[in-house]
């Protein structure tokens, strides 16, 4: 289970805060998503979901448009939808 750049695994012994954090930053926009191991049903499933989400988000940013040096609103919306953010 190799982690890609942008994915961090959190394991704390004394709390139930165990999972993966996806962090992606591009053109002054930062996207952060936490994926719980317990909620996903295991380490492998959570890690796989994190890798898929990160890859999809990177592809959306790569294919997105820039407006005055920033990501367009539609691109930001797409990435937020992929990462299931509000």
Buried (B, 14 or more C-beta within 10 A) or exposed (E): EEEEEBBEBBEEEEEEEBBBBBBBEBBEBEBEBBBBBEEBEEBEEBBBBBBEBBEBBBEBBEEBEEEEEBBBEEBBEBBBEBBEEE
